[in-house]
Amino acid sequence: MTERIITRKQLKCLVPLSPSQIERLEKAGKFPKRVALGPGRVGWIESEVNGWIERQMAARNARSSAQDEIHAGLPSSAKPTGGR
């Protein structure tokens, strides 16, 4: 199967982070690496970006479940109300 490569503009639609944030995450190994397409032209493999998004969602859901478990044992007066 041929992988689809997405442009910076398409990436921005999927992941609303600044280019510098994307670059920092890439350098830290926390975001898919870009693919050089030519002089001054790069792209990202769409399936890798979608996988990153899915992992972010799974981590969020795991944190939410852990928080729910922690708060389940608290008396109702001690449970957070959702405000900051």
N, C-alpha and C positions, 0 to 999 in steps of 0.2 A: 504494500500500500504506500502511496506517495503521501508524504507529510505536507501539510499546507503551511506556508510561511506567511506571517502577518507583518504588516508595516508598523511603524511607530504610531501612526494615526489610529490604526485598528487596535493596537495594544492599549492606547489611551482610552478607547471606548470600553475595553474589557476591565482594565485595571487603572482606576483614576488616581494614579500617583504621578508625581513630577518625574521628569527624566533623571534628575539627580538622585531621587529616592530609588528609582529602578536600578540605576548604576551601583549605588551603595549596596543594595540587596544582592545584585549579581556578584559583586566583588566578595561579599560575605558568604557566598554559596547558598543564599536563601531565596533566590529567584532564578528561573531558567536563563541560561546564557544566550546572548544574542548570536546570530549567525551573520558573518560577513557575506554580503551579496555582491559587493563591488566597491570601488572607491567612494567613500562617504555614504554608503548605503548598507543598512543592516535590517534584519528582521528577526522574528522569534517564531519558533515552532509552536503552532497553535495548540496542539495536544499537550505540550509541556506547560504552557501558560494555563490551560484549562485544568490540568492536574494540580498546579500550584493553587489555583482558586479553590478547587475541591478540598485540598489539604487545609487551607485557611478556614474554610467553613467547618470542616471536621474538628479542627482545634477549637474553634469557637463553641461548637456544640458540646465538646467534651468539657470545656471550662464551665459552660452553663449547667451541664448535668452535675458536675462536681459541686458547684455552688448550691444547686437545688438539694443535693444530698446533705451538705453541711447545714443548710438552713432548715431542713426537715426536722432535725432534732432540737431546734431552738424553740423556746416558748414564743407564742405569737407576738408578745410585746418586744421581743428581742430581734424579730425578723426585720430585714431592711424593707423600706416602703417603696423603693425604686427611685427616689429622689436623690440628688447629689448635694 
